[in-house]
Amino acid sequence: MKSAQSLSDFFDAIDSDGRISTTHIGLYAAILHYWRLQDFKIPFFAYSYDIMKIAKVSARVTYVRCIRDLHQFGYLKYEPSFKRNRASKIWVSQPEPALKN
């Protein structure tokens, strides 16, 4: 239920956030799914290729741009490892609705 509520909160938060694309949404949903597979650990560790496979993102550049955007916009906290043999840390945040312009 945590992931379902988090996804619902995410959709509420992005309702008026024009910066979020369908790729961001797919990636966030994949991250929530992976978080569930990790028993909702906070933070959890993930390799980009695992999340990319779930999100159906084939370009690493797209993945990096979108996950950095989600971090910068406050939808999650992302700490990249920059090493192939070490997973990155991800914290799922409680998103707050964006201010309407």
Buried (B, 14 or more C-beta within 10 A) or exposed (E): EEBEEBBEBBBEBBEEBEEBEEBBBBBBBBBBBBBBEBEBEEBBBBBBEBBBEBBEBEEEEBBBBBBEBBBEBEBBBBEBBEEEEEBBBBBBBEBEEBEEE
